[in-house]
Amino acid sequence: MRNILVIALCFLLGACSTKTQHMETAAPQESSINLARIAKKNKLYGAAIRLYSEALELHPEDPVLLFEQGEVYALAGQCNRAEKQFAESSISHADPAGITKSLGRCFAKEENFTKALNVLLKGEQYGADDPQYLNLLGTTYSFSGNTSRGKKALEKALELAPDDMEIKNNIAVVHIIEGKYDIAIQKLSRLLRRGYNTARIRHNLALAYGLADKTEQAEKVYGIDLSSEQIKQNLAWYRLIKQNKTTRN
């Protein structure tokens, strides 16, 4: 089974070289670890988990291997399994900041913002000066409904990393959550003018235009990435959101 996995990774990654062949003749643990890291880098999380498990059979308490496999569980969206792995006493000292961000990001992607916030706040002492942590904390606060604290965390993140496009994008998203569409449009348009012309920023700009009832502008921005049918569906969704919001008020 192991040889099949090695051969599959070899051809899938285009890594069938003398180096890869040498890895097969190396110590089993070293070979498994190297292949696991290659699989992780290439987002082959299932293969990476199996290879880390193989290496851990020989060294079940290796803190580095346990931590790295925990990261893969988190990247694969297996948040509870990752949390269990990180909770092992033997790795509690390995990389607290990394554990906090990996778990927080995993639960946030599941839209379990309460759990994500709980994880992030428990590890707050490790990320006070880390813009990535503060960016994650700020977005999680905001999607949890606390945009005031969310903006504070994001503004601090931007002070530490003033050129970070993702942080600037997320600040604009908070304005969208608050219903401040014109401010969001200004910030996102500025990012596009400065060369940060990514699909994510275009999508958020179109979202802000759509929610602001600026249909023509939304269609123009969406037209870069979406079909006419997808544009119609998105605009219909925005109208539904606005209608529900008006009804609640």
Disulfide bonds with the S-S distance in Angstrom:
Cys10-Cys16 1.88
Cys79-Cys106 2.05
